Amino acid sequence: MRKSMQNLVNSPNRNYKILAVDDEQGIIDSLSIFLKRSGYNFTGVTDPRQAIEMVKNEHFDLMVLDFIMTPFHGDQVVEEIRKFNKELYILLLTGHKDLAPPLETIRRLDIQGYCEKSDKFDQLLLLIESGIKSIEQMNEIKSINEELKNTNKKLEKAYLESIETLRYTVEAKDRYTRGHSDRVSAFSVLIGEKVNLSEQELQTLRIGGLFHDIGKIGVPDLIIQKEGKLTDEEYAEIKKHPSIGVHILSNASIFKDIIPIVEHHHERYDGTGYPSGLKGEDIPYFARIAAIADSFDAMTSKRSYRDSLPLDVVKNEFKKNRGTQFDPELDDLFLDILENHFDEIKQIQDKY
């Protein structure tokens, strides 16, 4: 028992302070038991006004917030907090998914996630673990960013190398995706060259391709490494990786040009993609290029559940998804590359 308590005291989770706000004392008590048992430094309150004052005067890493409360709702609490704190990681709890705030409200207030209340709290713990990983990486990058102020190109290169290490960490999670980011980067540059982009623009594509999946560092390993079909809840976790990637990179000014690629490489031309449901030319141009490169590499790479697809099948997929998933002009261009310049594609695949 003494050893168990000592392990809890030494838990790295205790470095992270979680504030829970719910006007039902029973929920606070249950969360307290559950999260303290998981090793977190937990504080719970039932008064949303008190919570706002606490965030003003103390540091918290993550907030778990009930939506339907008195005297005002969770989104109003976030509205007040965002006036003075833009960085607090916030997870919203709802009694029922139909009672969740509109998606535009969640985006506007930068609420990182929400889930339905449950007696088991399993989904909430997954969200918290994912949030803590994102916070860890953001803190590391912010720390490095401080070191980079008023420094020279040598330190900037060191910073890039540190993020490169995170990228390798992502790819190490899944043996089937190793080399994926390198190939997406190279395929993106190849497309960019065919549309006569400048060297500076090609460099943005190059770096954006390398780091487009960096947000997967915040997705639980069990989901990344799962060999069977994902559940709806697990797929919802995967779909968060563009937003997590933006969260990780947004504090570094040298990454500002690649943020649109990281955030929007899973948008679809018909508006049915994620995370923002952007449509047509509202999708950033470089993200449309990266989407083609990313999809091509996914189709031509071996996965746990299938072999790589034959080239004729891949071509048919691009023809079928012209103007729905992919920008039609870029789709035509890439099909021309596959038809007439496949040796350049093969060189990239052989290299990585």
C-alpha positions as CSV (number, residue, x, y, z in Angstrom):
1,M,0.0,0.0,0.0
2,R,2.8,2.4,0.9
3,K,4.6,1.6,-2.4
4,S,1.3,2.2,-4.3
5,M,0.9,5.6,-2.6
6,Q,4.5,6.5,-3.3
7,N,4.0,5.7,-7.0
8,L,0.9,8.0,-7.1
9,V,2.9,10.8,-5.5
10,N,5.7,10.4,-8.1
11,S,3.3,10.1,-11.0
12,P,4.2,12.5,-13.8
13,N,0.5,13.3,-14.2
14,R,0.8,15.3,-10.9
15,N,2.7,17.9,-12.8
16,Y,-0.6,18.8,-14.6
17,K,-3.4,20.6,-12.8
18,I,-6.9,19.8,-13.9
19,L,-9.9,22.0,-12.9
20,A,-13.4,20.5,-13.2
21,V,-16.5,22.6,-13.1
22,D,-20.0,21.0,-12.7
23,D,-22.9,22.3,-10.6
24,E,-23.6,18.7,-9.4
25,Q,-21.4,17.9,-6.4
26,G,-21.8,14.2,-7.1
27,I,-20.1,14.6,-10.5
28,I,-17.3,16.5,-9.0
29,D,-16.8,13.9,-6.3
30,S,-16.8,11.1,-8.9
31,L,-14.3,13.0,-11.1
32,S,-12.1,13.6,-8.1
33,I,-11.9,9.9,-7.2
34,F,-11.3,8.9,-10.8
35,L,-8.7,11.5,-11.8
36,K,-6.8,11.4,-8.5
37,R,-6.6,7.6,-8.9
38,S,-5.1,8.2,-12.3
39,G,-2.5,10.4,-10.7
40,Y,-3.7,13.9,-11.7
41,N,-3.5,17.0,-9.6
42,F,-7.3,17.7,-9.4
43,T,-9.5,20.5,-8.2
44,G,-13.2,20.6,-8.6
45,V,-15.8,23.4,-8.0
46,T,-19.6,23.6,-8.5
47,D,-19.8,27.4,-9.0
48,P,-18.8,28.5,-12.6
49,R,-18.1,32.1,-11.3
50,Q,-15.6,30.7,-8.8
51,A,-13.9,28.7,-11.6
52,I,-13.4,31.9,-13.7
53,E,-11.8,33.6,-10.8
54,M,-9.6,30.6,-10.1
55,V,-8.3,30.5,-13.7
56,K,-7.6,34.3,-13.4
57,N,-5.5,33.7,-10.3
58,E,-4.0,30.2,-10.6
59,H,-2.4,28.2,-13.4
60,F,-4.4,25.2,-14.7
61,D,-3.3,23.1,-17.6
62,L,-6.7,21.6,-18.5
63,M,-10.4,22.3,-17.6
64,V,-13.2,19.8,-17.7
65,L,-16.4,21.8,-17.9
66,D,-20.1,20.9,-17.8
67,F,-22.2,22.6,-20.5
68,I,-25.6,22.9,-18.8
69,M,-25.1,24.7,-15.5
70,T,-26.5,27.5,-13.4
71,P,-26.3,30.4,-13.2
72,F,-24.9,30.2,-16.7
73,H,-23.8,27.6,-19.2
74,G,-20.3,26.2,-20.0
75,D,-19.9,28.1,-23.3
76,Q,-20.5,31.4,-21.3
77,V,-17.8,30.4,-18.9
78,V,-15.4,29.8,-21.8
79,E,-16.4,33.1,-23.3
80,E,-15.2,34.9,-20.2
81,I,-12.1,32.8,-19.8
82,R,-11.0,33.4,-23.4
83,K,-11.0,37.1,-22.7
84,F,-7.9,36.7,-20.6
85,N,-6.6,33.2,-21.2
86,K,-6.3,31.8,-24.8
87,E,-4.2,28.8,-23.9
88,L,-6.2,26.8,-21.3
89,Y,-7.1,23.4,-22.8
90,I,-10.8,22.9,-22.4
91,L,-13.0,19.8,-22.6
92,L,-16.7,20.2,-22.5
93,L,-19.0,17.6,-20.8
94,T,-22.6,17.2,-22.0
95,G,-25.5,15.3,-20.5
96,H,-26.5,14.4,-24.1
97,K,-24.9,15.0,-27.5
98,D,-28.0,16.8,-28.7
99,L,-27.4,19.4,-25.9
100,A,-23.9,20.2,-27.1
101,P,-23.2,23.7,-28.3
102,P,-23.2,24.4,-32.1
103,L,-19.9,23.5,-33.9
104,E,-19.2,27.1,-34.8
105,T,-19.3,28.0,-31.0
106,I,-16.9,25.2,-30.2
107,R,-14.5,26.5,-33.0
108,R,-14.9,30.2,-32.1
109,L,-14.1,29.6,-28.4
110,D,-11.3,27.1,-29.1
111,I,-12.9,24.3,-27.1
112,Q,-10.6,21.3,-27.8
113,G,-13.2,18.6,-27.3
114,Y,-16.4,17.4,-25.7
115,C,-18.0,14.1,-24.7
116,E,-21.1,12.8,-23.1
117,K,-21.3,12.2,-19.4
118,S,-20.8,8.5,-18.4
119,D,-20.5,6.6,-15.2
120,K,-17.3,5.0,-16.5
121,F,-15.4,8.1,-17.6
122,D,-13.3,6.0,-20.1
123,Q,-13.9,8.3,-23.0
124,L,-13.1,11.3,-20.9
125,L,-9.9,9.8,-19.7
126,L,-8.8,9.2,-23.3
127,L,-9.6,12.8,-24.1
128,I,-7.6,14.0,-21.1
129,E,-4.6,11.8,-22.0
130,S,-4.7,13.2,-25.5
131,G,-5.0,16.7,-24.2
132,I,-2.1,16.2,-21.8
133,K,0.1,15.0,-24.7
134,S,-0.8,18.0,-26.7
135,I,0.0,20.3,-23.7
136,E,3.3,18.6,-23.2
137,Q,4.4,19.2,-26.8
138,M,3.1,22.7,-26.8
139,N,5.0,23.5,-23.6
140,E,8.2,22.0,-25.1
141,I,7.8,24.0,-28.3
142,K,7.1,27.2,-26.3
143,S,10.2,26.6,-24.2
144,I,12.3,26.1,-27.3
145,N,10.6,29.1,-28.9
146,E,11.7,31.3,-26.0
147,E,15.3,30.2,-26.6
148,L,15.0,31.1,-30.3
149,K,14.1,34.8,-29.7
150,N,16.8,37.1,-31.1
151,T,19.0,34.1,-32.2
152,N,20.6,33.2,-35.5
153,K,19.9,30.6,-38.2
154,K,21.8,28.0,-36.3
155,L,19.4,28.0,-33.5
156,E,16.5,28.0,-35.9
157,K,17.9,24.9,-37.5
158,A,18.1,23.3,-34.0
159,Y,14.5,24.1,-33.5
160,L,13.5,22.5,-36.7
161,E,15.5,19.4,-35.7
162,S,13.6,19.2,-32.4
163,I,10.3,19.2,-34.2
164,E,11.7,16.6,-36.6
165,T,12.3,14.4,-33.6
166,L,8.6,14.7,-32.8
167,R,7.8,13.7,-36.4
168,Y,9.9,10.6,-36.0
169,T,8.1,9.8,-32.8
170,V,4.7,9.9,-34.6
171,E,6.0,7.6,-37.4
172,A,7.5,5.2,-34.8
173,K,4.0,4.6,-33.5
174,D,3.0,2.8,-36.6
175,R,5.4,0.7,-38.7
176,Y,3.1,0.9,-41.7
177,T,3.5,4.7,-42.0
178,R,7.3,5.1,-41.6
179,G,8.6,7.3,-44.4
180,H,5.0,8.5,-45.1
181,S,5.7,12.2,-44.2
182,D,8.9,12.2,-46.3
183,R,7.0,10.9,-49.3
184,V,4.1,13.3,-48.8
185,S,6.6,16.1,-48.7
186,A,8.4,15.0,-51.8
187,F,5.2,14.3,-53.8
188,S,3.9,17.8,-52.8
189,V,7.0,19.4,-54.0
190,L,6.8,17.5,-57.3
191,I,3.3,18.8,-57.8
192,G,4.4,22.3,-56.9
193,E,7.2,22.2,-59.4
194,K,4.7,21.2,-62.2
195,V,2.6,24.3,-61.4
196,N,5.8,26.5,-61.4
197,L,5.7,27.6,-57.7
198,S,8.6,29.7,-56.4
199,E,11.4,28.1,-54.4
200,Q,10.1,29.7,-51.3
201,E,6.6,28.2,-52.0
202,L,8.2,24.8,-52.6
203,Q,10.0,25.1,-49.3
204,T,6.6,25.7,-47.6
205,L,5.2,22.6,-49.3
206,R,8.4,20.6,-48.3
207,I,8.1,21.5,-44.6
208,G,4.3,21.3,-44.5
209,G,4.5,17.8,-45.9
210,L,7.0,16.7,-43.4
211,F,4.9,17.9,-40.4
212,H,1.4,17.4,-41.8
213,D,0.7,14.6,-39.3
214,I,2.5,15.9,-36.3
215,G,-0.8,16.1,-34.4
216,K,-1.0,12.3,-34.2
217,I,1.4,12.6,-31.3
218,G,-1.7,13.5,-29.3
219,V,-3.7,10.5,-30.5
220,P,-3.7,7.5,-28.1
221,D,-1.2,4.8,-29.3
222,L,-3.9,2.1,-29.0
223,I,-5.9,3.8,-31.7
224,I,-2.9,4.5,-34.0
225,Q,-1.7,0.9,-33.8
226,K,-5.1,-0.8,-34.0
227,E,-5.2,-3.3,-36.8
228,G,-8.9,-3.8,-37.1
229,K,-11.6,-1.3,-38.0
230,L,-11.9,1.8,-35.9
231,T,-15.0,2.5,-33.9
232,D,-16.8,5.8,-34.5
233,E,-15.3,7.1,-31.2
234,E,-11.8,6.1,-32.2
235,Y,-12.2,7.6,-35.7
236,A,-13.3,10.8,-34.0
237,E,-10.1,10.8,-32.0
238,I,-8.0,10.3,-35.3
239,K,-9.9,13.3,-36.9
240,K,-8.6,15.6,-34.2
241,H,-4.9,15.3,-35.3
242,P,-5.0,18.3,-37.7
243,S,-6.3,20.6,-34.9
244,I,-3.8,19.1,-32.4
245,G,-1.0,19.7,-34.9
246,V,-2.0,23.4,-35.2
247,H,-2.1,23.6,-31.4
248,I,1.5,22.2,-31.3
249,L,3.0,24.4,-34.0
250,S,1.0,27.7,-33.6
251,N,3.4,29.1,-31.0
252,A,6.3,29.1,-33.4
253,S,6.5,31.9,-35.9
254,I,8.7,29.9,-38.3
255,F,5.8,27.5,-38.8
256,K,3.1,30.1,-39.6
257,D,3.2,29.3,-43.4
258,I,2.7,25.6,-43.0
259,I,-0.2,25.8,-40.5
260,P,-2.8,25.8,-43.3
261,I,-1.4,22.5,-44.6
262,V,-1.3,20.9,-41.2
263,E,-4.9,22.0,-40.4
264,H,-6.6,21.4,-43.8
265,H,-5.0,18.5,-45.5
266,H,-8.1,16.4,-44.8
267,E,-10.6,18.8,-46.2
268,R,-12.5,17.7,-49.4
269,Y,-13.2,19.8,-52.4
270,D,-17.0,19.1,-52.0
271,G,-16.9,20.4,-48.4
272,T,-17.4,17.1,-46.6
273,G,-13.9,16.9,-45.2
274,Y,-12.5,17.8,-41.7
275,P,-11.8,19.7,-39.5
276,S,-13.6,22.7,-40.9
277,G,-15.7,21.4,-43.8
278,L,-14.1,23.9,-46.2
279,K,-15.2,23.7,-49.8
280,G,-13.6,24.3,-53.2
281,E,-11.1,27.2,-53.3
282,D,-11.8,28.1,-49.7
283,I,-9.4,25.3,-48.9
284,P,-5.9,26.7,-48.9
285,Y,-4.1,25.9,-52.2
286,F,-1.1,24.2,-50.5
287,A,-3.5,22.0,-48.4
288,R,-5.2,20.9,-51.7
289,I,-1.8,19.9,-53.0
290,A,-0.9,18.0,-49.8
291,A,-4.2,16.2,-49.8
292,I,-3.4,14.7,-53.2
293,A,0.1,13.7,-52.1
294,D,-1.2,12.3,-48.8
295,S,-4.0,10.3,-50.4
296,F,-1.6,8.9,-53.1
297,D,0.9,7.7,-50.5
298,A,-1.9,6.1,-48.4
299,M,-3.2,4.2,-51.4
300,T,0.2,3.0,-52.5
301,S,1.5,2.0,-49.0
302,K,0.9,-1.3,-47.3
303,R,-1.4,-1.2,-44.4
304,S,-2.2,-3.7,-41.6
305,Y,-5.6,-4.3,-43.2
306,R,-4.6,-4.4,-46.9
307,D,-1.8,-4.4,-49.4
308,S,-0.8,-1.4,-51.5
309,L,-3.2,-0.7,-54.3
310,P,-2.2,-1.4,-57.9
311,L,-1.4,1.7,-60.0
312,D,-4.5,1.3,-62.3
313,V,-6.7,1.2,-59.2
314,V,-5.1,4.3,-57.9
315,K,-5.6,6.2,-61.1
316,N,-9.2,5.2,-61.2
317,E,-9.6,6.5,-57.6
318,F,-8.3,9.9,-58.7
319,K,-10.6,10.0,-61.7
320,K,-13.6,9.0,-59.6
321,N,-12.8,11.6,-56.9
322,R,-12.0,14.5,-59.3
323,G,-14.0,17.5,-58.0
324,T,-15.4,15.7,-55.0
325,Q,-12.4,14.8,-52.8
326,F,-9.7,16.6,-54.9
327,D,-9.3,19.9,-56.7
328,P,-10.1,19.0,-60.3
329,E,-7.2,21.0,-61.9
330,L,-4.7,19.5,-59.5
331,D,-6.3,16.1,-59.9
332,D,-5.8,16.3,-63.7
333,L,-2.2,17.5,-63.2
334,F,-1.4,14.6,-60.9
335,L,-3.0,12.0,-63.3
336,D,-0.7,13.4,-66.0
337,I,2.3,12.9,-63.7
338,L,1.2,9.3,-63.1
339,E,0.7,8.7,-66.8
340,N,3.7,10.5,-68.2
341,H,6.2,11.2,-65.4
342,F,5.9,8.1,-63.2
343,D,9.7,7.7,-63.1
344,E,9.8,10.8,-60.9
345,I,7.2,9.2,-58.6
346,K,9.2,5.9,-58.5
347,Q,12.4,7.8,-57.6
348,I,10.7,9.2,-54.5
349,Q,9.2,5.8,-53.5
350,D,12.6,4.2,-53.9
351,K,14.3,6.9,-51.8
352,Y,11.9,6.6,-48.9
